[in-house]
């Protein structure tokens, strides 16, 4: 595997190159778990899934829960 470099910023931030984000399916909000093995930094997508976060925005509109339930029941929220 060809090495891809990224610089650690002053506050410890690192930008994951787009090619890797795309190939690994890393989207904004993806949680990574970090560990160290034999001097290597390992980052793995977290297994814990927030079901609300997974569907956030799927309606295409910013509606609160009451508005969504009201629409599902066929009436408008107050």
Secondary structure as UniProt FT lines:
FT   TURN            10..11
FT   HELIX           18..24
FT   TURN            28..29
FT   STRAND          32..37
FT   TURN            38..39
FT   STRAND          40..45
FT   HELIX           51..55
FT   TURN            56..59
FT   HELIX           65..72
FT   TURN            73..74
//
